[in-house]
Amino acid sequence: MWEFKQTVTAKDGKLYLKADPLGPEPQELLPESDIRFFLLSQDLTLTFQKDETGTVSKLIIDGESQSFEARRIP
């Protein structure tokens, strides 16, 4: 299993993902819905999951044949 840090940031009303497997530059997340996004540079969809309080607690990353779960680290 791969382990690497992923960082999601907001800038100018857009979300960006920075993760080592995607290269050194943050990649813009394009919205499909309020919680589901995709990347143009990769065949990936990302879904934010919220806990019972409405706070995002994890990110589900779906690729061509694999799915990964990333938990939020405060």
C-alpha positions as CSV (number, residue, x, y, z in Angstrom):
1,M,0.0,0.0,0.0
2,W,1.3,3.4,-0.9
3,E,1.4,6.2,1.7
4,F,1.9,9.8,0.8
5,K,0.8,13.2,1.9
6,Q,-2.0,14.9,0.0
7,T,-3.0,18.5,0.5
8,V,-6.2,20.1,-0.7
9,T,-6.2,23.9,-0.7
10,A,-8.6,26.6,-1.8
11,K,-7.5,29.6,-3.8
12,D,-9.6,32.2,-5.6
13,G,-12.8,30.0,-5.2
14,K,-11.1,26.9,-6.6
15,L,-9.8,23.7,-5.0
16,Y,-6.4,22.3,-5.7
17,L,-4.8,18.9,-4.9
18,K,-1.1,18.5,-4.3
19,A,0.2,14.9,-4.1
20,D,3.6,13.5,-4.9
21,P,2.2,11.0,-7.5
22,L,0.7,13.9,-9.5
23,G,4.0,15.9,-9.7
24,P,5.3,19.0,-8.0
25,E,2.5,21.4,-9.0
26,P,-1.0,21.5,-7.4
27,Q,-3.7,20.2,-9.7
28,E,-7.1,22.0,-10.0
29,L,-10.1,19.9,-8.8
30,L,-13.0,20.5,-11.2
31,P,-16.5,20.1,-9.6
32,E,-19.1,17.5,-10.6
33,S,-21.1,18.3,-7.5
34,D,-20.6,19.9,-4.1
35,I,-18.6,16.9,-2.9
36,R,-17.4,15.2,-6.1
37,F,-14.5,16.5,-8.2
38,F,-12.2,15.3,-11.0
39,L,-8.8,16.1,-12.5
40,L,-8.2,16.8,-16.2
41,S,-4.6,15.6,-15.9
42,Q,-5.4,12.1,-14.5
43,D,-8.3,9.7,-14.7
44,L,-9.3,10.3,-11.1
45,T,-12.5,11.3,-9.3
46,L,-12.4,12.6,-5.7
47,T,-15.3,12.5,-3.3
48,F,-15.2,14.4,0.0
49,Q,-17.1,12.6,2.8
50,K,-18.5,14.4,5.8
51,D,-19.0,13.2,9.4
52,E,-22.2,13.6,11.4
53,T,-21.3,17.2,12.2
54,G,-20.9,18.2,8.5
55,T,-17.1,18.5,8.6
56,V,-15.1,16.8,5.9
57,S,-13.4,13.8,7.4
58,K,-12.0,11.9,4.5
59,L,-11.4,11.9,0.8
60,I,-12.1,9.0,-1.5
61,I,-10.0,8.8,-4.6
62,D,-11.2,6.6,-7.4
63,G,-8.9,5.7,-10.3
64,E,-9.1,3.4,-13.2
65,S,-9.0,0.2,-11.2
66,Q,-8.3,1.3,-7.6
67,S,-9.8,3.2,-4.9
68,F,-8.0,4.9,-2.0
69,E,-9.2,6.5,1.2
70,A,-7.4,9.5,2.7
71,R,-8.4,10.6,6.2
72,R,-8.2,14.2,7.2
73,I,-5.4,15.1,9.5
74,P,-6.2,18.2,11.6
